[in-house]
Amino acid sequence: MMNCVIIEDQPPAQRILKKYIEDIGTLKLKATFTDAISALEYLRSNSVDLLFLDIHLPKMSGMDFLKTISNPPPVILTTAFADYALESYDFNVIDYLLKPFSFQRFVKGVSKIPTEAKRQEQSIVEKNIKPTQKELFIKSGHELIKIKLENVLYIKSDTDYTALFLHDKKYLSSESLRYWEEHLDKNQFARTHKSYVVNISKIEKLSGSQLHLNNKTVIPIGRVYKEGFMERIKWRL
């Protein structure tokens, strides 16, 4: 049984979370707060296993609250706004639930909280992980060109070929977008649209269904790819 706390200023949202927590059976609600400052006082003398945190709160926002805590417990953000998703994963955020969310989506978020066994397994994987590929040769016309993957901003599909965009260059490749999606490091690149694979490290912000890259390019996020993309950046950032 995991002890949890709700930090949410809207009574309807509080009621939904309380009902979901009761129904799931593996959580025990220890306290509910309508502002982050009161929650901070509680956490100074009480340990919990999980926080359900709204972003838009009185007195102190949820993001400022996370910046204040030195070692926060796992956090599930509950919010009506998707704009903070990238920033949130700089912290110990397990999931990002967009209101209104179903009980099934709630359960999926809670199931992501790592157990001790999962933490040990992840530690073993990290110790034995192989170095990721840094460079590759792409076939462009009749040439083989070496490029550094860290310099790739995004890859775009265009009918019979794909285009790899760097800050100052563009290379055409005969490989399909599916090929790049399957062969590039999944911790570095993610499919965001039927026509785009993006270098996650080049993203500056997420706004609605658009990604803004550090060269001012705006990349769309397709509806069918959005959930998978959010999962991907959670583990990457």
C-alpha contacts under 8 A as a table, 3 or more apart, distances in Angstrom:
res1	aa1	res2	aa2	distance
1	M	26	T	4.97
1	M	27	L	5.43
1	M	28	K	6.54
2	M	26	T	6.36
2	M	27	L	4.82
2	M	28	K	5.93
2	M	48	V	7.66
2	M	49	D	5.64
2	M	50	L	7.26
3	N	27	L	5.95
3	N	28	K	4.83
3	N	29	L	5.97
3	N	30	K	6.18
3	N	48	V	5.24
3	N	49	D	5.23
3	N	50	L	6.55
4	C	27	L	6.60
4	C	28	K	5.98
4	C	29	L	5.01
4	C	30	K	5.84
4	C	31	A	7.48
4	C	48	V	5.69
4	C	49	D	5.77
4	C	50	L	4.66
4	C	51	L	5.65
4	C	52	F	7.46
5	V	29	L	5.87
5	V	30	K	5.72
5	V	31	A	5.12
5	V	32	T	5.82
5	V	33	F	7.90
5	V	48	V	7.19
5	V	50	L	6.58
5	V	51	L	5.04
5	V	52	F	6.18
6	I	14	Q	7.44
6	I	17	L	7.79
6	I	29	L	7.72
6	I	31	A	6.51
6	I	32	T	4.66
6	I	33	F	6.17
6	I	51	L	6.09
6	I	52	F	4.80
6	I	53	L	6.28
7	I	32	T	5.94
7	I	33	F	4.76
7	I	34	T	5.74
7	I	35	D	6.40
7	I	36	A	6.57
7	I	39	A	7.02
7	I	51	L	7.41
7	I	52	F	6.06
7	I	53	L	4.92
7	I	54	D	6.21
8	E	11	P	7.78
8	E	13	A	7.12
8	E	14	Q	6.24
8	E	32	T	7.50
8	E	33	F	6.22
8	E	34	T	5.00
8	E	35	D	6.87
8	E	52	F	7.86
8	E	53	L	6.36
8	E	54	D	5.35
8	E	57	L	7.10
9	D	14	Q	7.56
9	D	33	F	7.18
9	D	34	T	4.01
9	D	35	D	6.39
9	D	54	D	7.88
9	D	57	L	6.32
9	D	58	P	7.64
10	Q	13	A	5.45
10	Q	14	Q	6.25
10	Q	34	T	7.48
11	P	14	Q	4.91
11	P	15	R	6.16
12	P	15	R	5.15
12	P	16	I	6.39
13	A	16	I	5.18
13	A	17	L	6.26
14	Q	17	L	5.24
14	Q	18	K	6.10
15	R	18	K	5.13
15	R	19	K	6.16
16	I	19	K	5.16
16	I	20	Y	6.18
17	L	20	Y	5.08
17	L	21	I	6.00
18	K	21	I	5.11
18	K	22	E	6.13
18	K	29	L	7.62
19	K	22	E	5.13
19	K	23	D	6.10
20	Y	23	D	5.03
20	Y	24	I	6.06
20	Y	103	F	6.34
20	Y	106	F	7.45
21	I	24	I	5.43
21	I	25	G	6.88
21	I	26	T	7.84
21	I	27	L	5.88
21	I	28	K	7.17
21	I	29	L	7.15
22	E	25	G	5.87
22	E	27	L	7.23
22	E	28	K	7.62
24	I	27	L	6.89
24	I	107	V	7.17
25	G	28	K	7.89
29	L	32	T	7.84
33	F	36	A	7.18
33	F	38	S	6.60
33	F	39	A	6.06
34	T	38	S	7.86
34	T	57	L	7.47
34	T	58	P	7.89
35	D	38	S	5.91
35	D	39	A	6.75
35	D	57	L	5.92
35	D	58	P	5.84
35	D	59	K	6.83
35	D	60	M	7.14
36	A	39	A	4.96
36	A	40	L	6.17
36	A	57	L	7.10
36	A	58	P	7.78
36	A	59	K	7.44
36	A	60	M	5.96
36	A	61	S	7.19
36	A	62	G	6.89
36	A	65	F	6.22
37	I	40	L	5.06
37	I	41	E	6.58
37	I	59	K	7.36
37	I	60	M	6.86
37	I	65	F	7.87
38	S	41	E	5.29
38	S	42	Y	6.50
39	A	42	Y	5.06
39	A	43	L	6.19
40	L	43	L	5.15
40	L	44	R	6.34
40	L	65	F	7.96
41	E	44	R	5.39
41	E	45	S	7.39
42	Y	45	S	5.90
42	Y	46	N	6.01
43	L	46	N	4.84
43	L	47	S	6.18
43	L	48	V	7.70
44	R	47	S	7.95
48	V	51	L	7.55
48	V	73	P	6.80
49	D	73	P	5.86
49	D	74	P	6.63
50	L	73	P	5.75
50	L	74	P	5.05
50	L	75	V	5.75
50	L	76	I	7.51
51	L	73	P	6.86
51	L	74	P	6.40
51	L	75	V	4.74
51	L	76	I	6.15
52	F	75	V	6.07
52	F	76	I	5.01
52	F	77	L	5.89
52	F	78	T	6.62
53	L	62	G	6.48
53	L	75	V	6.87
53	L	76	I	6.22
53	L	77	L	4.83
53	L	78	T	5.77
54	D	57	L	6.70
54	D	62	G	5.88
54	D	77	L	5.77
54	D	78	T	4.90
54	D	79	T	5.45
55	I	61	S	5.61
55	I	62	G	4.03
55	I	63	M	6.17
55	I	77	L	7.10
55	I	78	T	7.19
55	I	79	T	6.06
56	H	61	S	5.40
56	H	62	G	6.27
56	H	79	T	7.61
57	L	60	M	6.06
57	L	61	S	4.97
57	L	62	G	6.41
58	P	61	S	6.72
60	M	64	D	6.30
60	M	65	F	6.52
61	S	64	D	5.23
61	S	65	F	6.14
62	G	65	F	4.91
62	G	66	L	6.34
63	M	66	L	5.14
63	M	67	K	6.38
63	M	88	S	7.14
64	D	67	K	4.98
64	D	68	T	6.27
65	F	68	T	5.14
65	F	69	I	6.66
66	L	69	I	5.49
66	L	72	P	7.18
66	L	91	F	6.97
67	K	70	S	7.49
67	K	91	F	7.98
69	I	72	P	5.60
72	P	75	V	7.65
72	P	92	N	6.63
73	P	92	N	6.94
74	P	92	N	5.45
74	P	93	V	5.93
74	P	94	I	6.05
74	P	113	I	7.11
75	V	92	N	6.10
75	V	93	V	4.63
75	V	94	I	5.59
75	V	95	D	7.20
76	I	93	V	5.88
76	I	94	I	5.49
76	I	95	D	4.91
76	I	96	Y	5.91
76	I	97	L	7.15
76	I	109	G	7.28
76	I	110	V	7.95
77	L	93	V	7.21
77	L	95	D	6.37
77	L	96	Y	4.84
77	L	97	L	5.91
78	T	96	Y	6.31
78	T	97	L	4.87
78	T	98	L	6.05
78	T	99	K	6.61
79	T	82	A	7.59
79	T	96	Y	7.72
79	T	97	L	6.40
79	T	98	L	5.21
79	T	99	K	5.55
80	A	98	L	5.21
80	A	99	K	4.74
80	A	100	P	7.29
81	F	84	Y	7.10
81	F	98	L	6.73
82	A	85	A	5.70
82	A	98	L	6.95
82	A	206	L	7.78
82	A	207	S	7.21
82	A	208	G	6.18
83	D	86	L	7.63
83	D	205	K	7.82
83	D	206	L	5.69
83	D	207	S	5.06
83	D	208	G	6.15
84	Y	87	E	5.36
84	Y	88	S	5.95
84	Y	206	L	7.43
85	A	88	S	5.23
85	A	89	Y	6.78
85	A	96	Y	6.91
85	A	206	L	7.16
85	A	230	M	7.77
86	L	89	Y	5.72
86	L	90	D	7.59
86	L	205	K	6.61
86	L	206	L	6.51
86	L	233	I	7.44
86	L	237	L	7.87
87	E	90	D	5.81
87	E	205	K	7.99
88	S	91	F	5.82
88	S	93	V	6.50
89	Y	92	N	6.73
89	Y	93	V	5.63
89	Y	233	I	7.72
89	Y	234	K	5.72
89	Y	237	L	5.75
90	D	93	V	7.80
90	D	237	L	6.16
93	V	96	Y	7.51
93	V	234	K	7.81
94	I	109	G	7.17
94	I	112	K	6.49
94	I	113	I	6.44
94	I	234	K	7.61
95	D	109	G	5.59
95	D	112	K	7.62
95	D	234	K	7.73
96	Y	109	G	7.88
97	L	101	F	6.57
97	L	105	R	7.70
97	L	106	F	7.49
97	L	109	G	7.66
98	L	101	F	6.09
101	F	105	R	6.16
101	F	106	F	6.89
102	S	105	R	5.18
102	S	106	F	6.26
103	F	106	F	4.89
103	F	107	V	6.15
104	Q	107	V	5.13
104	Q	108	K	6.26
105	R	108	K	5.04
105	R	109	G	6.34
106	F	109	G	5.18
106	F	110	V	6.35
107	V	110	V	5.15
107	V	111	S	6.07
108	K	111	S	5.17
108	K	112	K	6.76
109	G	112	K	5.50
109	G	113	I	7.58
110	V	113	I	5.75
111	S	114	P	7.91
114	P	117	A	7.82
114	P	118	K	5.54
114	P	119	R	6.07
115	T	118	K	5.14
115	T	119	R	6.22
116	E	119	R	5.05
116	E	120	Q	6.26
117	A	120	Q	5.20
117	A	121	E	6.23
118	K	121	E	5.00
118	K	122	Q	6.07
119	R	122	Q	5.10
119	R	123	S	6.18
120	Q	123	S	5.06
120	Q	124	I	6.40
121	E	124	I	5.20
121	E	125	V	6.32
122	Q	125	V	5.02
122	Q	126	E	6.12
123	S	126	E	5.15
123	S	127	K	6.29
124	I	127	K	5.21
124	I	128	N	6.41
125	V	128	N	5.26
125	V	129	I	5.81
126	E	129	I	5.18
132	T	185	D	6.85
133	Q	136	L	7.62
133	Q	149	L	7.93
133	Q	185	D	7.46
134	K	148	K	6.01
134	K	149	L	5.73
134	K	150	E	7.15
135	E	146	K	6.82
135	E	147	I	5.70
135	E	148	K	4.42
135	E	149	L	5.51
136	L	146	K	5.54
136	L	147	I	5.75
136	L	148	K	6.70
136	L	149	L	7.24
137	F	144	L	5.76
137	F	145	I	5.09
137	F	146	K	4.26
137	F	147	I	6.35
138	I	144	L	5.43
138	I	145	I	5.30
138	I	146	K	6.48
138	I	147	I	7.61
138	I	173	S	6.61
139	K	142	H	6.99
139	K	143	E	5.76
139	K	144	L	4.65
139	K	145	I	6.54
139	K	173	S	5.80
139	K	174	S	6.86
140	S	143	E	5.33
140	S	144	L	6.19
140	S	145	I	7.02
140	S	171	Y	6.81
140	S	172	L	5.54
140	S	173	S	4.90
140	S	174	S	6.86
141	G	172	L	7.69
141	G	173	S	7.37
141	G	174	S	7.78
147	I	151	N	7.65
148	K	151	N	5.59
148	K	152	V	7.21
149	L	152	V	5.35
150	E	199	N	7.96
151	N	166	L	5.77
151	N	167	H	7.26
152	V	155	I	7.72
152	V	164	L	6.68
152	V	165	F	5.90
152	V	166	L	4.75
152	V	167	H	7.61
152	V	199	N	6.65
153	L	164	L	7.67
153	L	165	F	5.64
153	L	166	L	5.33
153	L	167	H	6.98
153	L	198	V	6.41
153	L	199	N	5.41
153	L	202	K	6.15
153	L	213	L	7.75
154	Y	164	L	6.20
154	Y	165	F	5.55
154	Y	166	L	7.45
154	Y	196	Y	6.96
154	Y	197	V	5.68
154	Y	198	V	4.31
154	Y	199	N	5.64
155	I	162	T	6.67
155	I	163	A	5.58
155	I	164	L	4.56
155	I	165	F	6.09
155	I	177	L	7.55
155	I	196	Y	5.68
155	I	197	V	5.10
155	I	198	V	6.35
156	K	162	T	5.53
156	K	163	A	5.24
156	K	164	L	6.65
156	K	165	F	7.92
156	K	177	L	7.29
156	K	195	S	5.47
156	K	196	Y	4.72
156	K	197	V	6.63
157	S	160	D	7.90
157	S	161	Y	6.27
157	S	162	T	4.43
157	S	163	A	6.45
157	S	176	S	7.21
157	S	177	L	5.86
157	S	195	S	4.85
157	S	196	Y	6.43
158	D	161	Y	5.56
158	D	162	T	5.65
158	D	163	A	7.30
158	D	195	S	7.45
159	T	162	T	7.81
160	D	174	S	7.14
160	D	176	S	7.72
161	Y	172	L	6.73
161	Y	173	S	5.73
161	Y	174	S	4.81
161	Y	175	E	6.30
161	Y	176	S	6.24
162	T	172	L	5.79
162	T	173	S	5.26
162	T	174	S	6.44
162	T	175	E	6.45
162	T	176	S	6.13
162	T	177	L	6.39
163	A	170	K	6.53
163	A	171	Y	5.54
163	A	172	L	4.49
163	A	173	S	6.12
164	L	170	K	5.62
164	L	171	Y	5.12
164	L	172	L	6.36
164	L	173	S	7.50
165	F	168	D	7.96
165	F	169	K	6.22
165	F	170	K	4.64
165	F	171	Y	6.65
166	L	169	K	5.08
166	L	170	K	6.01
167	H	215	N	7.01
175	E	179	Y	6.21
175	E	180	W	7.40
176	S	179	Y	5.15
176	S	180	W	6.76
177	L	180	W	5.18
177	L	181	E	6.16
177	L	195	S	7.40
177	L	196	Y	7.56
177	L	197	V	7.40
178	R	181	E	4.96
178	R	182	E	6.14
179	Y	182	E	5.28
179	Y	183	H	6.09
180	W	183	H	5.21
180	W	184	L	5.64
180	W	197	V	7.78
181	E	184	L	5.92
181	E	186	K	7.85
181	E	189	F	7.55
181	E	190	A	7.09
181	E	191	R	6.57
181	E	197	V	6.83
184	L	188	Q	7.65
184	L	189	F	6.50
185	D	188	Q	5.39
185	D	189	F	6.08
186	K	189	F	5.24
186	K	190	A	6.30
186	K	232	R	7.80
187	N	190	A	7.78
187	N	232	R	7.30
187	N	233	I	7.96
187	N	235	W	7.49
187	N	236	R	5.42
188	Q	199	N	5.78
188	Q	200	I	5.63
188	Q	201	S	6.87
188	Q	236	R	7.18
189	F	197	V	6.49
189	F	198	V	5.43
189	F	199	N	4.56
189	F	200	I	5.67
190	A	197	V	5.42
190	A	198	V	5.41
190	A	199	N	6.71
190	A	200	I	6.78
190	A	229	F	6.54
190	A	232	R	7.06
191	R	194	K	7.66
191	R	196	Y	6.05
191	R	197	V	4.30
191	R	198	V	6.36
191	R	225	Y	7.05
191	R	229	F	6.92
192	T	196	Y	5.88
192	T	197	V	5.99
192	T	198	V	6.93
192	T	220	P	7.07
192	T	221	I	4.90
192	T	222	G	6.07
192	T	225	Y	5.49
192	T	226	K	6.67
192	T	229	F	6.25
193	H	196	Y	5.04
193	H	197	V	7.20
193	H	220	P	6.56
193	H	221	I	5.32
193	H	222	G	4.57
193	H	224	V	7.97
193	H	225	Y	6.17
194	K	222	G	7.07
196	Y	219	I	7.66
198	V	202	K	7.94
199	N	202	K	5.63
199	N	203	I	7.33
200	I	203	I	5.55
200	I	233	I	7.24
200	I	236	R	7.92
202	K	213	L	5.46
202	K	214	N	5.66
203	I	206	L	7.73
203	I	211	L	6.63
203	I	212	H	5.91
203	I	213	L	4.38
203	I	214	N	6.10
204	E	211	L	7.66
204	E	212	H	5.66
204	E	213	L	5.29
204	E	214	N	5.59
205	K	211	L	6.09
205	K	212	H	5.38
205	K	213	L	7.23
206	L	209	S	7.30
206	L	210	Q	5.94
206	L	211	L	4.77
206	L	212	H	6.34
207	S	210	Q	5.28
207	S	211	L	6.38
207	S	212	H	7.64
209	S	220	P	6.04
209	S	221	I	5.09
209	S	222	G	7.35
210	Q	218	V	6.40
210	Q	219	I	5.66
210	Q	220	P	4.60
210	Q	221	I	5.64
211	L	218	V	5.54
211	L	219	I	4.98
211	L	220	P	6.19
211	L	221	I	7.04
212	H	216	K	6.20
212	H	217	T	5.94
212	H	218	V	4.67
212	H	219	I	6.48
213	L	216	K	5.40
213	L	217	T	5.30
213	L	218	V	6.29
213	L	219	I	7.64
214	N	217	T	7.27
221	I	225	Y	6.73
221	I	226	K	6.06
222	G	225	Y	5.26
222	G	226	K	6.08
223	R	226	K	5.37
223	R	227	E	7.99
224	V	227	E	7.28
225	Y	228	G	5.48
225	Y	229	F	6.00
226	K	229	F	5.05
226	K	230	M	6.18
227	E	230	M	5.17
227	E	231	E	6.33
228	G	231	E	5.08
228	G	232	R	6.22
229	F	232	R	4.95
229	F	233	I	6.30
230	M	233	I	5.37
230	M	234	K	6.22
231	E	234	K	5.27
231	E	235	W	6.83
232	R	235	W	5.61
232	R	236	R	6.30
233	I	236	R	4.74
233	I	237	L	5.75
234	K	237	L	5.74
